[in-house]
Amino acid sequence: MIANQFDVFLFDLDGVIYIGNEPLLGAAEGLARLRKENKIIRFLTNDPCTTRSKIVQRLKHMNIEAYEEEIVTSGWTTAQYSKNKNIKKAFVLGNDDLHWELLQAGIEVTDVASCDAVIVGWDSSVTFGEIQKASKLIHQGASFIATNSDKTFPTPKGPMPAVGAMVEAIRIPTGKRPVIVGKPYPSMFQEATKNLDSSLHIVMLGDNPETDILGAHQVGLHAILVGESAKPYPSKKDFRNADAQIYNLSDLFDKEAQLKKWIRPEYPWPESIKPGVAGIVFDEKGRVLLMRRSDNGLWGIPSGHVEPAETVNQAITREIWEETGLEVRVKRLIGVYSEPVSQVFPYPNGKVSHFVTNCFECQIVGGNLNKKHWETLDVQFFNINELPEALLSMHPKWLEDALEQQKISFIR
């Protein structure tokens, strides 16, 4: 049974333990049995409009045993994160509970013209003027921190804006990405497992693949989806696919329940999928053009992204012109590549994108190799048998496919 495979159980609350003020079927009994077997329990919630003590009281009213040190809310975790980052003063868009958690952590909630951080939680009374002030403070150098990034929350009248909506209202004018504390980001999981022995086996149970399952997998934990049957994501490597699915907590003690082993792929989880282009350019001597990337020092085939309203052919000719000074025309398509291990890229601002790359063979039709690049060895032609060792991982495959197509074309 699953219960025997783990020492520590992390539980999402809403949708796993309760809905509203009613405990879900099997929740109280399942938790009581885990405690009887001396399992360690933690409760994690993205709700920034509550405190740990309020969660304890809410659970006790449902006859569920709970202790304040077991509760990890996004508001409390935000306060701990801010304290550890030496935040002294913060401008806060959030309710009284978030203010209280920050004050308990020694952080002054201020409305003055300068502060160390702008902290965004949830408050339905936030005004546009406050959003403008938050944006101005971030422009002046204040850190940007958010309790979570949930864009909506369910109501009887349909989805309503949540914290993520306010975050976007500030992110767009500032161009700054916030540090997001709640699931699926690491901080809540790190707080929940802090001071636990590294030998303990830990599992996360949640009802939301986008936060609970994804978040657990990103920090290397097993993850179980709780609730009705859900359609799996197409790729077996998708971080949002759970290792097991159960209907309620009683199923943790079902001898027939099966758990897959989570093996984390060798790439970070991408936030978006983008079209990319690459161009293999040979000179008259059969040498291939390579560029050295400024971010990691590796050599690679000229590549880039597709701008709005561009065709992929236009994109690669533009990229090569901008980066090398050479005018080229597309000769043929080599292939379309989307291997995540080599084509998922993290950026300095924290964003991670997965590129689907159209790779072309291109022919030089004009221009001159940019002398600035040439003098600094940022761009250079290489003999096929003398390629640099520091080469981007997917690029030898692209070059191999291009050379193979050349052979086939020659034979014909």
C-alpha positions in Angstrom: 0.0 0.0 0.0 1.1 3.6 -0.7 1.0 4.6 3.0 3.8 2.2 3.8 6.1 3.7 1.1 6.5 7.1 2.7 7.5 8.7 6.0 6.2 12.3 5.3 2.9 13.3 3.7 2.3 16.8 2.4 -1.3 17.6 1.8 -3.0 20.4 -0.1 -6.1 21.5 1.8 -9.0 22.7 -0.4 -10.1 19.7 -2.6 -8.1 17.2 -0.7 -8.9 17.6 3.0 -12.0 19.7 2.7 -14.3 21.7 0.5 -15.6 24.9 2.2 -16.3 23.9 5.8 -16.9 20.2 5.1 -14.3 17.5 5.3 -14.0 15.3 2.3 -14.9 11.6 2.5 -12.1 9.6 4.1 -10.0 12.7 5.0 -10.3 12.6 8.8 -10.0 8.8 9.0 -7.1 8.7 6.6 -5.1 11.4 8.5 -5.9 9.7 11.9 -4.5 6.4 10.6 -1.4 8.1 9.3 -0.8 9.7 12.7 -1.3 6.3 14.4 1.4 4.9 12.2 3.7 7.8 13.2 3.8 9.5 9.8 4.9 13.1 9.6 2.1 15.4 8.2 2.2 18.9 6.7 -0.6 20.9 5.2 0.2 23.3 2.3 -2.2 26.0 1.0 -1.8 28.8 -1.6 -4.5 30.7 0.2 -2.9 34.0 1.4 -6.0 35.2 3.1 -5.6 33.1 6.3 -3.1 32.3 9.0 -1.7 29.1 10.4 -3.7 29.3 13.6 -6.9 29.9 11.7 -6.2 26.8 9.6 -5.7 24.7 12.8 -9.0 25.9 14.2 -10.8 25.2 10.9 -9.4 21.6 10.8 -10.3 21.0 14.5 -13.9 22.0 13.8 -13.9 19.1 11.3 -12.5 16.8 14.0 -9.1 16.7 12.2 -6.0 16.9 14.4 -3.6 19.6 13.4 -0.9 21.8 14.9 0.4 25.2 13.9 3.9 23.9 13.1 2.4 21.6 10.5 0.7 24.4 8.5 2.4 26.1 5.6 0.4 28.9 4.0 1.6 31.1 1.1 1.2 34.1 3.4 3.3 32.7 6.2 5.9 31.4 3.7 6.1 34.8 2.1 6.8 36.4 5.4 9.6 33.8 6.1 11.1 34.3 2.7 11.0 38.1 3.0 12.6 37.9 6.5 15.4 35.7 5.1 16.0 38.2 2.4 16.4 41.0 5.0 13.3 42.8 3.9 12.6 45.5 6.5 9.8 47.6 5.0 7.2 46.4 2.4 4.3 47.9 0.5 1.6 45.2 0.6 -1.4 44.5 -1.5 -3.1 42.0 0.7 -5.6 41.5 3.4 -5.2 41.8 7.2 -4.0 38.2 7.6 -1.0 38.7 5.2 -0.2 42.0 7.1 -0.3 40.1 10.4 2.1 37.4 9.1 4.6 40.0 7.9 4.5 41.9 11.1 5.1 38.7 13.1 8.2 38.2 10.9 9.5 41.7 11.9 8.6 43.3 8.6 7.1 46.8 8.7 4.0 47.2 6.4 4.4 50.8 5.0 2.7 53.2 2.7 5.6 55.6 2.4 7.4 56.6 -0.8 10.2 54.0 -0.5 10.4 50.4 0.7 12.5 47.2 0.3 9.8 45.2 -1.4 6.3 45.2 -2.9 4.4 42.1 -1.7 1.3 41.0 -3.5 -1.4 38.8 -1.9 -5.1 39.1 -2.2 -7.4 42.0 -1.3 -10.6 42.5 -3.2 -10.5 46.2 -2.2 -7.2 47.0 -4.0 -7.5 50.1 -6.2 -5.9 51.0 -9.5 -4.0 53.7 -7.7 -2.4 51.1 -5.4 -1.3 49.1 -8.4 0.2 52.2 -9.9 2.1 52.9 -6.7 3.3 49.3 -6.5 4.6 49.6 -10.1 6.4 52.9 -9.3 8.1 51.4 -6.2 9.3 48.4 -8.3 10.7 50.8 -10.9 12.5 52.6 -8.1 14.2 49.3 -7.1 11.9 47.5 -4.7 11.8 43.8 -4.9 8.7 42.2 -6.3 7.3 39.3 -4.3 4.0 37.4 -4.7 2.3 34.9 -2.4 1.2 32.8 -5.4 0.3 33.1 -9.1 -3.2 31.6 -9.2 -5.0 33.7 -11.8 -8.6 32.7 -10.7 -10.5 31.1 -7.9 -13.8 29.2 -8.3 -17.1 30.7 -7.2 -20.8 29.7 -7.7 -20.9 32.5 -10.4 -17.8 31.2 -12.2 -14.1 31.9 -12.0 -13.1 35.2 -10.4 -9.7 37.1 -10.6 -7.2 35.9 -8.0 -3.6 36.9 -6.9 -2.2 36.1 -10.3 -4.4 38.8 -11.9 -3.0 41.5 -9.7 0.5 40.1 -10.3 0.0 40.5 -14.0 -1.3 44.0 -13.6 2.1 44.9 -12.1 4.3 42.7 -14.1 3.2 44.1 -17.5 4.0 47.8 -16.8 7.2 47.1 -14.8 8.6 44.3 -17.1 9.6 42.6 -13.8 8.9 39.0 -12.9 8.1 38.5 -9.3 9.5 35.9 -6.9 6.5 33.7 -6.5 6.4 31.9 -3.1 3.4 29.5 -3.5 3.0 26.3 -5.3 4.2 25.2 -7.9 7.4 27.2 -6.9 9.9 25.7 -4.5 9.6 27.9 -1.4 6.6 26.3 0.2 8.0 22.8 -0.4 11.3 23.8 1.1 9.6 25.3 4.2 7.4 22.2 4.6 10.4 19.9 4.5 12.9 22.1 6.4 14.7 20.3 9.3 13.5 16.9 8.1 16.1 14.1 7.8 17.2 13.7 4.2 16.7 9.9 4.4 12.9 10.3 4.9 10.6 9.5 1.9 8.3 12.4 1.1 5.1 12.5 -1.0 2.8 15.4 -2.0 -1.0 14.9 -2.3 -3.1 17.4 -4.2 -6.0 17.9 -6.5 -4.4 20.4 -8.9 -1.8 19.1 -11.5 -0.7 22.6 -12.3 0.3 23.5 -8.7 0.5 20.4 -6.5 1.8 17.8 -8.9 4.0 20.1 -11.0 5.4 21.8 -7.8 6.3 18.5 -6.1 8.0 17.1 -9.2 10.0 20.3 -9.7 11.6 19.8 -6.3 12.1 16.1 -6.8 9.2 14.7 -4.7 6.7 12.0 -5.5 3.2 13.4 -6.2 -0.3 11.8 -6.0 -3.4 13.3 -7.5 -6.5 13.1 -5.3 -10.0 13.2 -6.8 -11.9 12.1 -9.8 -10.2 10.5 -12.8 -8.1 13.0 -14.8 -6.9 12.6 -18.4 -3.1 12.3 -18.4 -0.9 14.8 -20.2 0.3 13.4 -23.6 4.0 13.1 -22.7 5.1 10.6 -20.1 7.8 13.1 -19.0 5.3 15.9 -18.4 5.9 17.1 -14.8 2.1 17.5 -14.3 1.4 13.7 -14.6 1.0 12.2 -11.1 2.8 9.1 -10.0 -0.6 7.7 -8.8 -4.2 8.8 -8.5 -6.5 8.0 -5.6 -10.2 8.9 -5.0 -9.7 9.9 -1.3 -7.2 9.4 1.5 -8.6 6.0 2.4 -7.0 4.7 -0.8 -3.6 5.3 0.7 -4.2 2.0 2.6 -5.5 0.1 -0.5 -3.2 -2.9 -1.2 -4.1 -2.6 -4.9 -3.0 1.0 -5.3 0.0 1.4 -7.5 2.7 4.1 -7.5 5.1 4.9 -10.4 8.6 5.9 -9.6 9.2 9.6 -10.4 12.4 10.1 -12.4 13.0 13.8 -13.0 13.9 14.6 -16.6 17.3 16.3 -17.2 15.7 19.7 -18.0 13.8 22.4 -16.1 10.0 22.6 -16.5 9.3 25.1 -19.4 6.7 27.8 -19.0 6.1 28.2 -22.7 6.8 26.6 -26.1 8.2 28.9 -28.7 9.0 28.6 -32.4 12.7 28.7 -33.1 14.9 28.6 -36.2 18.5 27.5 -37.0 20.6 27.9 -40.1 23.4 25.6 -41.3 25.7 27.7 -43.6 28.6 26.2 -45.5 31.2 28.3 -47.3 32.9 27.5 -50.6 35.4 25.2 -48.9 32.6 23.1 -47.2 33.3 24.6 -43.8 30.3 25.2 -41.5 29.6 28.6 -39.8 29.4 28.5 -36.0 28.8 31.2 -33.4 29.9 31.3 -29.7 27.0 32.1 -27.3 27.7 34.9 -24.9 25.6 33.4 -22.1 27.4 30.0 -21.8 30.5 30.2 -24.0 29.3 27.2 -26.2 29.6 27.1 -29.9 26.6 26.4 -32.1 24.8 26.8 -35.4 23.3 30.3 -35.8 19.8 30.2 -34.3 17.1 32.4 -32.9 13.3 33.0 -32.6 10.4 33.9 -34.9 9.0 37.4 -34.6 5.3 38.0 -35.0 4.1 38.0 -38.7 7.4 36.4 -39.9 7.7 33.2 -41.8 10.4 30.8 -40.5 12.4 31.4 -43.7 12.3 35.1 -43.1 13.3 34.6 -39.4 16.4 32.6 -40.1 17.7 34.9 -42.9 17.1 37.9 -40.5 18.8 36.2 -37.6 21.9 35.3 -39.6 22.1 38.8 -41.1 21.8 40.4 -37.7 24.4 38.1 -36.0 27.0 37.6 -38.7 26.5 40.2 -41.5 26.0 37.5 -44.1 23.0 37.5 -46.5 21.7 34.0 -47.1 18.8 32.3 -48.7 17.1 29.1 -47.5 18.2 26.2 -49.6 16.1 23.4 -47.9 14.6 22.3 -44.6 16.8 19.9 -42.7 14.3 19.0 -40.0 12.0 20.1 -37.2 13.5 19.4 -33.7 11.9 19.6 -30.2 14.1 17.5 -27.9 13.5 19.0 -24.5 16.9 18.0 -23.0 18.7 20.2 -25.4 16.1 22.7 -26.4 14.7 23.9 -23.0 16.5 27.2 -22.1 16.4 29.0 -18.8 16.9 32.8 -19.0 18.5 35.2 -16.4 15.0 36.6 -15.6 13.9 33.1 -14.5 11.7 32.3 -17.5 12.1 28.9 -19.1 11.1 28.2 -22.7 11.1 25.1 -24.8 11.9 25.8 -28.5 10.6 23.8 -31.4 13.3 24.5 -34.0 13.0 24.6 -37.8 16.5 23.9 -39.0 17.5 24.9 -42.6 20.5 24.7 -44.8 21.2 28.2 -46.0 23.4 29.4 -48.9 25.4 32.6 -48.8 24.3 35.1 -51.4 25.9 38.3 -50.2 27.3 40.4 -47.3 30.5 40.1 -45.4 31.3 38.3 -42.1 31.0 40.9 -39.4 34.6 41.9 -38.6 33.8 42.6 -35.0 32.6 39.0 -34.5 35.6 37.7 -36.5 38.2 39.5 -34.4 36.7 38.2 -31.2 36.2 34.7 -32.6 32.4 34.9 -31.8 31.7 33.8 -35.4 33.9 31.5 -37.4 33.9 28.8 -40.1 35.1 25.4 -39.0 36.2 22.3 -41.0 33.6 19.5 -40.4 36.3 17.2 -38.9 37.6 20.0 -36.6 34.6 21.2 -34.7 35.1 22.8 -31.3 34.5 20.5 -28.3 32.4 23.1 -26.5 29.4 22.6 -28.9 25.7 22.9 -28.0 24.4 19.3 -27.5 21.7 19.2 -30.2 23.7 20.9 -32.9 25.9 17.9 -34.0 22.6 16.1 -34.8 21.4 18.9 -37.0 24.7 19.0 -38.8 24.7 15.3 -39.2 21.3 15.4 -40.8 22.3 18.2 -43.1 25.4 16.3 -44.3 23.3 13.1 -44.8 20.8 15.1 -47.0 23.7 16.4 -49.0 24.9 12.8 -49.7 21.4 11.8 -50.8 21.1 14.8 -53.0 24.5 14.1 -54.6 23.6 10.4 -55.3 20.4 11.5 -57.0 
